[in-house]
Amino acid sequence: MLAMTYRLQNPGHPGGYVLRNVIEPRNLTVMDAASLLDVPRQALFDFLNEKVPLTAELAFRIETVFGIEMETLMGLQTQFDIAEARKHLQPLRTELVARARAADPGFMHAGADTSLRTIVRRSSAVA
């Protein structure tokens, strides 16, 4: 059975999500929210302004105080991280596909219509 995945091209940072859906609707200042979460104001400010990633500890604190599940928050961070990696690693994809094609002219990369072929090199040593 073929698994289908849905990939967001530009998922939002979880800090923006928390700011718009938790902090602003409650009319909290960053200082108020930091106090409730028992975290330094600057640390929360940096997260809400999308300067630093969400940590598991901060996700746990947000879940405990505001009720948004830790898994949901960490999932947002993972989607954001993956999208950023895909953007920044595109030149590496091009290089790897070129190397694979050079090693195996029949190689088709994952974006092709045919099934993905994997190149496996085995050691000539006998175990």
Secondary structure, DSSP 4 states (H G I P E B T S, - for coil): --------SSPPPHHHHHIIIIITTTT--HHHHHHHHTS-HHHHHHHHTTSSPPPHHHHHHHHHHH---HHHHHHHHHHHHHHHHHHHTHHHHHHHHHHHHHH-TT---TTSSSPPP------SS--
